Amino acid sequence: MKVLVVGGGGREHALVWKISQSKSVEKIFCAPGNAGIAEIAEIVPIKSDDLNSLLKFALEHKIDLTIVGPELPLSLGIVDLFESNGLKIFGPRKNAAEIESSKVFAKNFMKKYGIPTANYETFTCDETEKAKKFILGLSPPIVIKADGLAGGKGVTICRNTEEALKTIDLYFSKKIFGSAGEKIVIEEFLEGEEASVFAITDGDDFITLAPAQDYKRALDNDEGKNTGGMGSYAPTPIIDETTLEKIKTQIIKPTIQGLKNEGRKFKGCLYCGLMLTSNGPKVLEFNCRFGDPETQVVLPLLEDDIIDVFLKSIDGGIKDLNYTVKKATSVCVVLASAGYPDDYEVDKEIHGLDEVKEMKDIILFHAGTKKVNGKILTSGGRVIGVTAIGGENDFEGTIKKVYSAVEKIKFDGMHYRKDIGKKALNYLKAKNPKK
């Protein structure tokens, strides 16, 4: 089987890594890929949103299966395009991907189908004064979200009313998110712990992978700006079996059924970004693909051939899939460039990678990297995700393992959070104070 993976970040490296373990796969291509992916797949210099060039490549090279990593090509309709040309592709069609590409659609959809989420109102850029008037009636903190895709950065948590009013101007007048911010959602701030659950679905039934928790803020203790994600760990102990059952019955099942009812049958990975509140789990956001960096901790815990999972999602019969989530822990720390998530530096040589590759139970997932004259250089904001695998419930040991690997890697301006996975330790300690 020939497989094409679309994308070039850490998530795509994790997908290629997992796909490479399948006995049914003879060749993997990745467009556009990165320096780490190039070690296990053939790199194709096509951007992930250049749908026609990707289609031409897939047809010419007789690709048997395409896996789409990022949200942009899905929102542009890559699945519709490939399917209409007789190609197998994993991911939702354009109208189903709107669950991520439009936050206004997603919130109205959740309201219609009774899926628990924060209270909200939506506004367009022609309703600036109306939006500001609405804000004056709210108690901070206040959450403001751009409707469209904003690279994981289109959410602002405003700690006071003045900040919220300024944010409205940044979205509508300054257009910091361009057309993605021409419509907004203003919603209540939910208190609790965030977590992520991936549901792989064929549009009728679904399976869930290990629940994860990611770290969106740039700095320790959840301070600093929102990023695409500075690290993650799995499985998160804050989602026990009872909570997971609630998530399945109250959120995932009605979402998949509701989309089907709307003529938007969803096949692929439904990412549920959740807040575990005192009133139960509520949806912060839905994504129409695997999350980054959660994929880097979830896929190493899946013991089975991922190609079987993808094919069951595309062809149906996911409920009959026998799969096993490994009884282990995984922690991923993202190494980022100076300045990220704002303007960041690139072209810095990365040292220590070969030494880390020799370490047991450590996997390096490249994101913003490139190879120039035999050297690995930085080429993005998030550069590398260092993932460690450890024993069941041994978060302490796995955290030590991942940071011992992180300390061996160096590049100018490198920064990373030093508290990834600590929430698991704190939760378990609070739950079992005698231990």
Sequence and secondary structure as in RCSB ss.txt:
>XXXX:A:sequence
MKVLVVGGGGREHALVWKISQSKSVEKIFCAPGNAGIAEIAEIVPIKSDDLNSLLKFALEHKIDLTIVGPELPLS
LGIVDLFESNGLKIFGPRKNAAEIESSKVFAKNFMKKYGIPTANYETFTCDETEKAKKFILGLSPPIVIKADGLA
GGKGVTICRNTEEALKTIDLYFSKKIFGSAGEKIVIEEFLEGEEASVFAITDGDDFITLAPAQDYKRALDNDEGK
NTGGMGSYAPTPIIDETTLEKIKTQIIKPTIQGLKNEGRKFKGCLYCGLMLTSNGPKVLEFNCRFGDPETQVVLP
LLEDDIIDVFLKSIDGGIKDLNYTVKKATSVCVVLASAGYPDDYEVDKEIHGLDEVKEMKDIILFHAGTKKVNGK
ILTSGGRVIGVTAIGGENDFEGTIKKVYSAVEKIKFDGMHYRKDIGKKALNYLKAKNPKK
>XXXX:A:secstr
 EEEEEE SHHHHHHHHHHTT TT SEEEEEE  TTGGGTSEE    TT HHHHHHHHHHTT SEEEE SHHHHH
HTHHHHHHHTT  EES  HHHHHHHH HHHHHHHHHHHT  B  EEEEEGGGHHHHHHHHHTS SSEEEEESS  
TT  EEEESSHHHHHHHHHHHHTS TTGGGGSEEEEEE   SEEEEEEEEE SS EEE   BEE  EEEGGGEEE
E S SEEEES TTS HHHHHHHIIIIIHHHHHHHHHTT    EEEEEEEEEETTEEEEEEEESS  TTTHHHHGG
GB S HHHHHHHHHHS GGG    B SEEEEEEEEE TTTTSS     B BSHHHHHTSTTEEEEESSEEEETTE
EEE SSEEEEEEEEEETT HHHHHHHHHHHHTT B TT B  S TTHHHHHHHHHHSTT 
